[in-house]
């Protein structure tokens, strides 16, 4: 017997977003990473091949905050320097 889980396309990168969503749901079904659904969506302004170091530094406390159940925004929007950016700005 086999179980499959698919996903719909995301706004940013349809194929990659679909695969990512499917893997996240599959892991949750097996009890791995259930907290992934409690993480905020992180948006880094601009075009980047890799996540800028300053953004990684800014987000390093995020797993602990999620584990402790701290209230978090639904979306975290940062510039490449790791500074908060308001939507549209």
C-alpha positions in Angstrom: 0.0 0.0 0.0 1.2 3.5 -0.8 0.2 7.0 0.2 0.9 10.1 -2.0 0.4 13.7 -1.2 0.5 16.5 -3.8 0.3 20.2 -3.6 -0.9 23.1 -5.7 1.4 25.7 -7.2 2.5 28.6 -5.1 2.6 32.3 -6.1 6.4 32.6 -6.4 7.8 29.5 -8.0 4.9 27.2 -9.0 6.7 23.9 -9.4 9.1 24.4 -6.4 6.3 25.6 -4.2 4.2 22.6 -5.0 7.0 20.2 -4.2 7.8 22.1 -1.0 4.2 22.0 0.2 3.8 18.3 -0.5 7.0 17.5 1.4 5.9 19.6 4.4 2.5 17.9 4.5 4.0 14.4 4.1 6.5 15.1 7.0 3.6 16.3 9.2 1.6 13.1 8.5 4.6 11.1 9.8 4.9 13.3 12.8 8.0 15.1 11.7 8.0 18.9 11.6 4.5 19.6 12.7 5.7 23.0 13.9 6.5 24.0 10.3 2.9 25.2 9.9 3.4 27.6 12.8 6.4 29.4 11.2 5.8 32.8 9.6 6.3 33.3 5.9 9.7 35.1 5.4 10.1 37.4 2.4 13.5 38.9 1.6 13.1 41.9 -0.7 15.1 41.8 -4.0 16.6 39.1 -6.1 19.0 36.7 -4.4 20.6 33.4 -5.3 21.2 32.7 -1.7 19.8 34.0 1.6 21.9 37.0 2.7 24.0 36.4 5.8 22.5 39.3 7.7 19.0 37.9 7.1 20.1 34.5 8.4 21.6 36.2 11.5 18.3 38.0 12.1 16.3 34.8 11.8 18.5 32.5 13.9 16.2 32.9 17.0 13.0 32.0 15.0 13.0 28.2 15.8 13.3 28.9 19.6 10.5 31.5 19.4 8.2 29.0 17.6 9.1 26.2 20.1 8.2 28.5 23.0 4.9 29.4 21.4 5.7 33.1 21.2 3.3 35.2 19.2 4.7 35.8 15.7 3.6 37.7 12.7 2.1 35.8 9.8 4.7 37.4 7.4 8.2 38.7 8.1 9.4 41.0 5.4 13.1 41.9 5.4 15.6 43.7 3.2 19.0 42.1 2.4 20.5 43.8 5.4 18.1 41.9 7.7 16.1 45.0 8.5 12.3 45.0 8.7 10.4 46.3 5.7 6.8 47.5 5.6 4.7 46.1 2.7 5.0 48.3 -0.3 8.0 50.1 1.2 
